[in-house]
Amino acid sequence: MAIENPSREEIREILQKAKRIAVVGLSNNPEKTSYMVAKAMQDAGYEIIPVNPKATEIL
């Protein structure tokens, strides 16, 4: 049984309702995509919960 990704509409609905988002594997390196995306979401008003056991501070 294959797992399908949510549609763009489903993602839009989730992001409109959510105010807090955990980012698994979030890098503390500003040049990494995960950091850039999380920073943009934080700037847009989301609370970002970084999940990275190797980093002590992110964002």
Secondary structure, DSSP 8 states (H G I E B T S, - for coil): -------HHHHHHHHHH-SEEEEET--S-TTSHHHHHHHHHHHTT-EEEEE-TT-S---
